[in-house]
Each structure stands twice: as C-alpha cells, then as structure tokens.
Amino acid sequence: MIRDITIGQYYPVDSVLHRLDPRTKLFGTMMFIISLFLASNIWGYLAATVFLAAAIRASKVPFGFMVRGLKAILFLLLLSVSFNLFLTDGREIFRLGFLRITIEGLRMAGFMAVRLIYLVVGSSIMTLTTTPNQLTDGLEKSLGFLKKVGVPVHEISMMMSIALRFIPILVEETDKIMKAQMARGADFESGGLIQKAKSMVPLLVPLFISAFRRATDLAMAMEARCYHGGEGRTKMKPLRYAGRDYRTYLVYAFYMAVIIGTRFLPGI
C-alpha cells in the first residue's frame, strides 16, 4: 500500500495535458474540486465523471496506475462512508440493533465516496502531468498578485512544490525501511489494527532521520547554487499561454455551466 501513493509523482509521457501551461492545470484542478462540492444530485456527478474520464484519457497515464493511489485512502473512505451511512437521519430502510440505514444516509454515503475518490484522482492528474519546476512556476505566477501585500509568493510556491516532490521520495524510503526490517524478522502484517499501528512505530525514527538528511542535502545544494529567494530571479522558460490553453479555459467554463445547471434538475 505504501508504494500505491501516486500524488506527487510525475509520469513522463507526451500528452495534451502534459503540454498545457501549469497555470491552466492548477486552475482546472481547483475548479474540479469546487464542482464536486457544487454537485447536488446524480446529474452533477455524471457530468463530473465525464469530465474526469476525458482528463484521464487526455493525460495518457494508464488508468490502473492512476487509481492505484486509492488504496492509500481506503481506510479514510470506509470511515467516511460508514459515518454518513449510519448517522444520517431520514427514512429508515434497515436496522440492526442500534445501527440503522436510511435512504438519505445511503445517498450521502454514495456521494461522499464518489467525492473522495474523484478528489484523489483529480489531484493526481495534476501532479502526474506537471513537473515540480513547472508546478513552482505555475503557483508563483498564479499567486503573483499577493506580492503587492508583502506575501513571499516564490518561497511559498517553492515549499509547496518541494513538499509534493518529497511525497514519493519518502514513500520509497519507507518501503525500503520496511523491507529491511522485514528481512530482520519484523512483522507488519499480522495482528489487529492497534497491533499494526504499534508495529509501524520503529519506522518513524529512521524515516525522520532520512527526511532530515535529505532536507539538509537539499539546502546545501541550493546554497551551493547561490539560491537566495525569488527576488530578481529570471526564468529560463517563461510561462506563456498557447492557443490550447485558451481552448481549455472555454472547456472549463462550459463544464462549470453544466454543473451549475444540474443543480436545477430533479434528482433520481
């Protein structure tokens, strides 16, 4: 499961999404997340499904690789669905002791499961099709207006992109430590949930040491290259919108209009 986390990884392939400006993809990801909370019935989620399927196809990232990240949120998904399923008031359709399932709870649990799955997959598309450097430049350019009020936009963008980039690195490091300890007799699979949580504690010390070591190496490498923040820095590849970016924004506008329109349609 550790190696199944896909957020933060970059999948190198030539596709329409890979060639888009990072600002376009950042805006599209934010808009898709907002649309999931705007969708209020089955028609809204059908529109989101069509949009997400089109984005996955345009990215040329294998579908199996993209949905592999869902294994990492399986526990959170089950917990969220259970709370909505059993704790939502409404018309009762089934009861087992103090647990009861209502029509409204069934509806809320289904929508919540779809929403969480789409949030993970939609966010993964952005990181899988955008390099860390492009992500930093896109964030800095998109939030450039905050410089006027003294916000260190470049530094914030750099920290966010480094944090995203460290996710797959730390995942790989965790997997190596687990395999090394399993070779020495450690058991991470047997026992209940509490026992498994306790067995993960010995991973934390070497993992934190490795993370601090990597952070120190990164800081020394940046200092050796005379990095002193974003003030006065120029770009080797300045971001410029192309025709495909403007067409993509039109698709975004049409999609949001459809999502808003579905709110006025009767649900099933």
Residue frames relative to the residue before (quaternion, step in Angstrom):
aa qw qx qy qz dx dy dz
M 1.0000 0.0000 0.0000 0.0000 0.00 0.00 0.00
I 0.5892 0.5993 -0.3677 0.3981 3.58 1.08 -0.73
R 0.7239 0.4367 -0.2434 0.4754 3.57 0.94 -0.89
D 0.5812 0.6115 -0.3685 0.3906 3.60 1.24 -0.08
I 0.4938 0.6429 -0.4450 0.3805 3.62 1.24 0.00
T 0.1480 -0.8304 0.5355 0.0413 3.58 -0.58 1.17
I 0.5388 0.6132 -0.4205 0.3961 3.63 1.17 -0.35
G 0.7551 0.3301 -0.2724 0.4967 3.56 -0.79 1.06
Q 0.6269 0.5208 -0.3436 0.4666 3.59 1.21 -0.32
Y 0.2581 -0.7428 0.5975 0.1572 3.54 -1.25 0.56
Y 0.1839 -0.7852 0.5863 0.0774 3.56 -0.84 1.04
P 0.2360 -0.8211 0.5037 0.1276 3.63 -0.21 1.25
V 0.3261 0.6946 -0.5861 0.2602 3.55 -0.55 1.21
D 0.4626 -0.6761 0.4966 0.2869 3.57 -1.15 0.57
S 0.2138 0.7686 -0.5719 0.1908 3.56 -0.50 1.22
V 0.6854 -0.4638 0.3585 0.4320 3.54 -1.31 0.17
L 0.6805 0.4888 -0.2978 0.4575 3.60 0.91 -0.87
H 0.6255 0.5384 -0.3438 0.4480 3.58 1.03 -0.69
R 0.7084 0.4618 -0.2613 0.4655 3.60 1.07 -0.70
L 0.5141 0.6443 -0.4254 0.3736 3.60 1.22 -0.17
D 0.5799 -0.5513 0.4691 0.3738 3.53 -1.26 0.48
P 0.5358 -0.6481 0.4197 0.3416 3.65 -0.89 0.82
R 0.5935 0.5614 -0.3721 0.4406 3.60 1.12 -0.55
T 0.6245 0.5358 -0.3342 0.4596 3.56 1.07 -0.73
K 0.6873 0.4737 -0.2844 0.4716 3.57 0.96 -0.86
L 0.6229 0.5296 -0.3416 0.4634 3.60 1.03 -0.69
F 0.6643 0.4904 -0.3003 0.4775 3.56 0.94 -0.89
G 0.6533 0.5203 -0.3132 0.4522 3.58 0.99 -0.83
T 0.6426 0.5161 -0.3222 0.4657 3.59 1.01 -0.79
M 0.6589 0.4987 -0.3042 0.4738 3.57 0.93 -0.90
M 0.6626 0.5052 -0.3038 0.4621 3.57 0.96 -0.86
F 0.6409 0.5208 -0.3266 0.4597 3.59 1.02 -0.77
I 0.6378 0.5179 -0.3245 0.4687 3.60 1.00 -0.80
I 0.6492 0.5057 -0.3161 0.4721 3.59 0.95 -0.85
S 0.6546 0.5326 -0.3194 0.4310 3.58 0.96 -0.86
L 0.6144 0.5542 -0.3526 0.4371 3.60 1.10 -0.62
F 0.6912 0.4413 -0.2764 0.5010 3.57 1.11 -0.63
L 0.6212 0.5250 -0.3436 0.4695 3.57 1.22 -0.36
A 0.5936 0.5783 -0.3699 0.4200 3.58 1.12 -0.66
S 0.0905 -0.8361 0.5411 -0.0028 3.56 -0.74 1.09
N 0.7808 0.2006 -0.1385 0.5753 3.60 1.24 -0.02
I 0.7536 -0.4079 0.2695 0.4393 3.54 -1.32 0.05
W 0.6304 0.5495 -0.3451 0.4261 3.60 1.06 -0.69
G 0.6333 0.5301 -0.3305 0.4568 3.58 1.03 -0.73
Y 0.6931 0.4587 -0.2819 0.4792 3.58 0.96 -0.84
L 0.5852 0.5436 -0.3749 0.4706 3.59 1.15 -0.45
A 0.6423 0.5073 -0.3189 0.4780 3.58 1.00 -0.80
A 0.6473 0.5065 -0.3145 0.4750 3.60 1.01 -0.81
T 0.6275 0.5400 -0.3299 0.4536 3.59 1.07 -0.73
V 0.6537 0.5031 -0.3084 0.4738 3.58 0.95 -0.88
F 0.6578 0.5130 -0.3061 0.4587 3.58 0.94 -0.90
L 0.6790 0.4866 -0.2904 0.4669 3.59 0.91 -0.93
A 0.6406 0.5192 -0.3270 0.4616 3.60 0.97 -0.81
A 0.6439 0.5105 -0.3208 0.4711 3.61 1.01 -0.79
A 0.6509 0.5119 -0.3178 0.4618 3.60 1.01 -0.80
I 0.6419 0.5160 -0.3239 0.4656 3.61 0.98 -0.82
R 0.6608 0.5016 -0.3052 0.4676 3.57 0.95 -0.86
A 0.6776 0.4925 -0.2951 0.4597 3.59 0.97 -0.84
S 0.6442 0.5418 -0.3277 0.4290 3.61 1.12 -0.56
K 0.2736 -0.7905 0.4930 0.2392 3.61 1.21 -0.54
V 0.4333 0.6483 -0.4909 0.3887 3.59 1.20 0.50
P 0.5236 -0.6485 0.4352 0.3405 3.64 -0.79 0.91
F 0.5334 -0.6589 0.4313 0.3087 3.55 -0.88 0.98
G 0.6407 0.5383 -0.3251 0.4406 3.60 0.98 -0.81
F 0.6512 0.5071 -0.3139 0.4693 3.58 1.03 -0.77
M 0.6721 0.5164 -0.2996 0.4380 3.57 0.99 -0.83
V 0.7309 0.4120 -0.2475 0.4846 3.61 0.86 -0.88
R 0.4487 0.6934 -0.4554 0.3323 3.59 1.24 -0.07
G 0.6179 0.5727 -0.3396 0.4182 3.58 1.15 -0.59
L 0.5424 0.6331 -0.4047 0.3757 3.60 1.22 -0.28
K 0.5570 0.6133 -0.3991 0.3928 3.59 1.15 -0.48
A 0.6459 0.5506 -0.3223 0.4192 3.58 1.08 -0.74
I 0.7431 0.3573 -0.2208 0.5209 3.62 1.14 -0.48
L 0.2998 0.7929 -0.4919 0.1986 3.58 1.24 0.27
F 0.6643 0.4992 -0.3116 0.4610 3.61 0.91 -0.88
L 0.6585 0.4977 -0.3050 0.4750 3.59 0.93 -0.90
L 0.6364 0.5325 -0.3233 0.4549 3.58 1.04 -0.79
L 0.6731 0.4877 -0.2929 0.4725 3.60 0.90 -0.93
L 0.6453 0.5246 -0.3206 0.4535 3.59 0.99 -0.83
S 0.6775 0.4917 -0.2922 0.4624 3.58 0.89 -0.93
V 0.6589 0.5044 -0.3070 0.4661 3.56 0.94 -0.88
S 0.6528 0.5260 -0.3181 0.4426 3.61 0.94 -0.84
F 0.6514 0.5156 -0.3192 0.4560 3.58 0.93 -0.88
N 0.6989 0.4610 -0.2759 0.4721 3.57 0.89 -0.92
L 0.6538 0.5445 -0.3117 0.4230 3.57 1.05 -0.76
F 0.8042 0.3223 -0.1419 0.4788 3.57 0.87 -1.00
L 0.7488 0.4148 -0.2183 0.4686 3.62 1.15 -0.43
T 0.5508 0.5943 -0.4072 0.4215 3.58 1.23 0.26
D 0.3815 -0.7312 0.5229 0.2154 3.55 -0.79 1.04
G 0.3469 0.7274 -0.5471 0.2264 3.54 -1.21 0.56
R 0.7476 -0.3563 0.2942 0.4771 3.54 -1.23 -0.49
E 0.3423 -0.7809 0.4925 0.1744 3.55 -0.49 1.23
I 0.0982 -0.7967 0.5947 0.0439 3.57 -1.01 0.89
F 0.7974 0.0468 -0.0285 0.6010 3.61 1.24 -0.29
R 0.0188 -0.7914 0.6109 -0.0046 3.58 -1.08 0.77
L 0.0089 0.7609 -0.6484 0.0243 3.53 -1.05 0.89
G 0.7993 -0.1199 0.0316 0.5880 3.57 -0.07 1.30
F 0.7950 -0.2221 0.1936 0.5302 3.56 -0.76 -1.08
L 0.5894 0.5541 -0.3722 0.4551 3.58 1.28 -0.09
R 0.0475 0.7956 -0.6021 0.0461 3.55 -0.94 0.87
I 0.2553 -0.7513 0.5951 0.1276 3.53 -1.16 0.73
T 0.1346 -0.7902 0.5961 0.0474 3.53 -0.88 1.00
I 0.6404 -0.5100 0.3983 0.4137 3.55 -1.26 0.33
E 0.6642 0.4965 -0.3026 0.4699 3.57 0.97 -0.87
G 0.6450 0.5157 -0.3228 0.4623 3.60 1.03 -0.74
L 0.6259 0.5291 -0.3305 0.4680 3.56 1.05 -0.78
R 0.6570 0.5106 -0.3008 0.4660 3.56 0.99 -0.87
M 0.6804 0.4909 -0.2885 0.4614 3.58 0.90 -0.95
A 0.6470 0.5196 -0.3213 0.4562 3.59 0.99 -0.82
G 0.6552 0.5120 -0.3115 0.4599 3.58 0.97 -0.82
F 0.6762 0.4818 -0.2919 0.4748 3.57 0.91 -0.91
M 0.6493 0.5178 -0.3227 0.4541 3.60 0.99 -0.77
A 0.6381 0.5208 -0.3267 0.4636 3.60 1.00 -0.78
V 0.6606 0.4948 -0.3022 0.4769 3.58 0.92 -0.91
R 0.6537 0.5308 -0.3176 0.4359 3.57 0.95 -0.89
L 0.6729 0.4872 -0.3021 0.4675 3.61 0.89 -0.88
I 0.6491 0.5163 -0.3199 0.4580 3.58 0.94 -0.87
Y 0.6889 0.4791 -0.2823 0.4650 3.58 0.89 -0.93
L 0.6016 0.5560 -0.3584 0.4477 3.60 1.10 -0.65
V 0.6838 0.4799 -0.2880 0.4681 3.59 0.89 -0.92
V 0.6886 0.4752 -0.2885 0.4656 3.58 0.84 -0.97
G 0.6631 0.5103 -0.3120 0.4501 3.60 0.93 -0.86
S 0.6623 0.4831 -0.3060 0.4841 3.60 1.00 -0.77
S 0.6270 0.5449 -0.3378 0.4426 3.58 1.05 -0.71
I 0.5954 0.5738 -0.3682 0.4251 3.59 1.04 -0.72
M 0.6561 0.5229 -0.3229 0.4381 3.59 0.92 -0.87
T 0.7238 0.4293 -0.2619 0.4724 3.61 0.81 -0.95
L 0.6422 0.5336 -0.3290 0.4412 3.60 1.07 -0.65
T 0.7565 0.3593 -0.1938 0.5110 3.60 1.14 -0.54
T 0.7164 0.3902 -0.2367 0.5277 3.62 1.27 0.06
T 0.3824 -0.7177 0.5334 0.2327 3.58 -0.81 1.00
P 0.6483 -0.5241 0.3660 0.4136 3.63 -1.17 0.41
N 0.6440 0.5196 -0.3298 0.4544 3.61 0.99 -0.77
Q 0.6550 0.4979 -0.3099 0.4765 3.57 0.97 -0.84
L 0.6372 0.5341 -0.3233 0.4519 3.57 1.02 -0.80
T 0.6412 0.5179 -0.3166 0.4695 3.59 1.01 -0.83
D 0.6775 0.4894 -0.2903 0.4660 3.58 0.88 -0.97
G 0.6589 0.5187 -0.3098 0.4483 3.57 0.98 -0.83
L 0.6583 0.4976 -0.3071 0.4741 3.58 0.96 -0.86
E 0.6657 0.5087 -0.3098 0.4495 3.57 0.91 -0.91
K 0.6770 0.4857 -0.2937 0.4686 3.57 0.95 -0.86
S 0.6708 0.5102 -0.3055 0.4432 3.59 0.96 -0.84
L 0.7580 0.3510 -0.1860 0.5174 3.58 1.05 -0.78
G 0.2934 0.8086 -0.4740 0.1882 3.57 1.25 0.29
F 0.6021 0.5862 -0.3634 0.4024 3.60 1.07 -0.62
L 0.6096 0.5736 -0.3550 0.4164 3.61 1.19 -0.45
K 0.5048 0.6497 -0.4280 0.3740 3.59 1.23 -0.25
K 0.6067 0.5912 -0.3483 0.4013 3.57 1.12 -0.64
V 0.7296 0.3627 -0.2323 0.5312 3.60 1.20 -0.42
G 0.6530 -0.5840 0.2883 0.3867 3.56 1.23 0.51
V 0.4413 0.6846 -0.4697 0.3406 3.60 1.21 0.32
P 0.3667 -0.7360 0.5181 0.2353 3.66 -0.75 0.96
V 0.1666 -0.8501 0.4932 0.0801 3.54 0.38 1.28
H 0.6616 0.5182 -0.3252 0.4336 3.59 0.86 -0.92
E 0.6760 0.4964 -0.3015 0.4536 3.58 0.88 -0.92
I 0.6431 0.5124 -0.3229 0.4686 3.59 1.00 -0.80
S 0.6528 0.5104 -0.3078 0.4676 3.58 0.97 -0.87
M 0.6434 0.5205 -0.3191 0.4618 3.57 0.99 -0.83
M 0.6660 0.5012 -0.3103 0.4571 3.59 0.91 -0.87
M 0.6617 0.5080 -0.3130 0.4540 3.59 0.95 -0.85
S 0.6797 0.4789 -0.3012 0.4667 3.60 0.92 -0.84
I 0.6333 0.5114 -0.3356 0.4741 3.60 1.05 -0.72
A 0.6328 0.5304 -0.3317 0.4563 3.59 1.01 -0.80
L 0.6555 0.4963 -0.3075 0.4790 3.59 0.98 -0.84
R 0.6715 0.5020 -0.3043 0.4522 3.56 0.96 -0.85
F 0.6591 0.5221 -0.3163 0.4392 3.59 1.09 -0.63
I 0.5021 0.6657 -0.4329 0.3426 3.61 1.17 -0.36
P 0.7292 0.3952 -0.2792 0.4838 3.68 0.63 -0.93
I 0.6031 0.5575 -0.3656 0.4379 3.61 1.10 -0.61
L 0.6977 0.4537 -0.2725 0.4829 3.59 0.88 -0.92
V 0.5944 0.5498 -0.3617 0.4620 3.58 1.13 -0.60
E 0.6648 0.4910 -0.2980 0.4776 3.57 0.94 -0.89
E 0.6424 0.5197 -0.3190 0.4642 3.58 1.02 -0.82
T 0.6364 0.5236 -0.3220 0.4661 3.60 1.00 -0.82
D 0.6469 0.5203 -0.3185 0.4576 3.57 0.97 -0.85
K 0.6504 0.5098 -0.3176 0.4649 3.60 0.98 -0.80
I 0.6567 0.5026 -0.3147 0.4659 3.60 0.95 -0.86
M 0.6402 0.5250 -0.3277 0.4551 3.60 0.98 -0.82
K 0.6719 0.4906 -0.3021 0.4655 3.58 0.90 -0.87
A 0.6412 0.5197 -0.3276 0.4598 3.58 1.03 -0.77
Q 0.6929 0.4599 -0.2832 0.4777 3.60 0.95 -0.82
M 0.6142 0.5292 -0.3501 0.4692 3.61 1.11 -0.61
A 0.6253 0.5313 -0.3343 0.4636 3.59 1.10 -0.66
R 0.7033 0.4217 -0.2486 0.5154 3.57 1.26 -0.45
G 0.7005 -0.5121 0.2491 0.4301 3.57 1.25 0.39
A 0.4524 0.6805 -0.4693 0.3346 3.61 1.19 0.06
D 0.2084 -0.7776 0.5858 0.0934 3.56 -1.11 0.76
F 0.0699 -0.8239 0.5624 -0.0031 3.58 -0.55 1.21
E 0.6619 0.5552 -0.2874 0.4137 3.59 1.24 -0.16
S 0.7232 0.4479 -0.2647 0.4543 3.60 0.88 -0.89
G 0.6751 0.4886 -0.3760 0.4052 3.55 -1.33 0.37
G 0.6265 -0.5465 0.4098 0.3754 3.52 -1.35 0.12
L 0.7695 -0.3627 0.2611 0.4562 3.52 -1.34 -0.17
I 0.6636 0.4981 -0.3057 0.4671 3.59 0.97 -0.87
Q 0.6486 0.5182 -0.3151 0.4599 3.58 0.99 -0.83
K 0.6502 0.5046 -0.3188 0.4701 3.58 1.00 -0.79
A 0.6343 0.5226 -0.3324 0.4626 3.58 1.04 -0.76
K 0.6532 0.5044 -0.3151 0.4686 3.60 1.00 -0.80
S 0.6587 0.5225 -0.3181 0.4381 3.58 1.01 -0.77
M 0.6320 0.5391 -0.3356 0.4441 3.59 1.24 -0.40
V 0.4892 0.6920 -0.4222 0.3219 3.61 1.22 -0.35
P 0.6667 0.5022 -0.3367 0.4359 3.68 0.84 -0.78
L 0.5805 0.5823 -0.3810 0.4229 3.61 1.22 -0.24
L 0.6104 0.6265 -0.3508 0.3343 3.56 1.08 -0.75
V 0.6631 0.5257 -0.3272 0.4207 3.61 0.86 -0.91
P 0.7174 0.4078 -0.2893 0.4852 3.67 0.66 -0.90
L 0.6192 0.5461 -0.3529 0.4402 3.60 1.09 -0.63
F 0.6679 0.4831 -0.3041 0.4776 3.60 0.94 -0.85
I 0.6255 0.5285 -0.3404 0.4621 3.59 1.00 -0.77
S 0.6625 0.4997 -0.2982 0.4717 3.58 0.95 -0.88
A 0.6523 0.5159 -0.3195 0.4542 3.60 0.97 -0.84
F 0.6696 0.4833 -0.3044 0.4748 3.61 0.93 -0.85
R 0.6273 0.5301 -0.3396 0.4584 3.57 1.05 -0.72
R 0.6624 0.4898 -0.3052 0.4777 3.59 0.95 -0.85
A 0.6376 0.5236 -0.3304 0.4584 3.59 1.00 -0.76
T 0.6440 0.5120 -0.3146 0.4735 3.60 1.02 -0.81
D 0.6535 0.5072 -0.3150 0.4652 3.60 0.95 -0.87
L 0.6499 0.5116 -0.3165 0.4645 3.57 1.00 -0.80
A 0.6506 0.5107 -0.3181 0.4633 3.60 0.96 -0.83
M 0.6613 0.4965 -0.3095 0.4694 3.60 0.96 -0.83
A 0.6428 0.5171 -0.3255 0.4620 3.59 1.01 -0.77
M 0.6567 0.4971 -0.3143 0.4721 3.60 1.00 -0.78
E 0.6520 0.4981 -0.3171 0.4757 3.59 1.00 -0.75
A 0.6394 0.5311 -0.3262 0.4502 3.61 1.03 -0.77
R 0.7072 0.4037 -0.2474 0.5250 3.58 1.22 -0.49
C 0.5112 -0.7006 0.3789 0.3230 3.56 1.31 0.51
Y 0.2802 0.7532 -0.5431 0.2434 3.57 0.94 0.84
H 0.0505 0.8053 -0.5854 0.0788 3.55 -0.76 1.10
G 0.7545 -0.3480 0.1971 0.5204 3.58 0.99 0.78
G 0.6545 -0.5772 0.3545 0.3359 3.54 -1.30 0.09
E 0.4881 0.6850 -0.4370 0.3188 3.60 1.21 -0.22
G 0.8492 0.1333 -0.1248 0.4955 3.57 -0.74 1.09
R 0.5071 0.6517 -0.4321 0.3624 3.59 1.21 0.01
T 0.2609 -0.7437 0.5959 0.1539 3.55 -1.15 0.72
K 0.4281 -0.7006 0.5181 0.2396 3.56 -1.28 0.35
M 0.4530 -0.6613 0.5231 0.2895 3.54 -1.02 0.82
K 0.7854 0.1207 -0.0472 0.6053 3.57 1.05 -0.85
P 0.1905 -0.8052 0.5518 0.1043 3.61 0.07 1.26
L 0.4796 -0.6734 0.4843 0.2863 3.55 -1.06 0.77
R 0.0562 0.7750 -0.6262 0.0643 3.55 -0.93 0.98
Y 0.4449 -0.6837 0.5137 0.2659 3.55 -0.97 0.90
A 0.1957 -0.7475 0.6240 0.1163 3.54 -1.14 0.78
G 0.7269 -0.4339 0.2998 0.4398 3.55 -1.29 0.12
R 0.6361 0.5393 -0.3400 0.4347 3.59 1.02 -0.75
D 0.6135 0.5476 -0.3533 0.4461 3.59 1.13 -0.58
Y 0.6577 0.4964 -0.3120 0.4730 3.59 0.96 -0.83
R 0.6400 0.5086 -0.3284 0.4733 3.58 1.03 -0.73
T 0.6292 0.5339 -0.3313 0.4575 3.58 1.07 -0.74
Y 0.6303 0.5248 -0.3340 0.4645 3.59 1.02 -0.74
L 0.6171 0.5280 -0.3432 0.4719 3.60 1.07 -0.65
V 0.6234 0.5216 -0.3293 0.4806 3.58 1.07 -0.77
Y 0.6292 0.5322 -0.3318 0.4591 3.59 0.99 -0.83
A 0.6646 0.5091 -0.3053 0.4539 3.58 0.89 -0.95
F 0.6540 0.5040 -0.3129 0.4695 3.58 0.98 -0.84
Y 0.6479 0.5264 -0.3155 0.4513 3.57 0.97 -0.86
M 0.6744 0.4837 -0.3046 0.4675 3.60 0.89 -0.88
A 0.6155 0.5350 -0.3474 0.4628 3.58 1.08 -0.68
V 0.6423 0.5122 -0.3195 0.4722 3.58 1.04 -0.79
I 0.6469 0.5219 -0.3207 0.4542 3.61 0.93 -0.88
I 0.6701 0.4798 -0.3001 0.4803 3.59 0.91 -0.89
G 0.6492 0.5289 -0.3196 0.4435 3.58 1.02 -0.77
T 0.6352 0.5484 -0.3366 0.4272 3.60 1.05 -0.70
R 0.5678 0.6091 -0.3866 0.3963 3.60 1.19 -0.44
F 0.6923 0.4568 -0.2699 0.4890 3.57 1.22 -0.44
L 0.5637 0.5778 -0.3955 0.4381 3.58 1.30 0.03
P 0.5114 -0.6420 0.4623 0.3356 3.60 -1.05 0.63
G 0.4375 -0.6930 0.5086 0.2640 3.59 -1.00 0.79
I 0.5000 -0.6284 0.5010 0.3226 3.53 -1.32 0.21
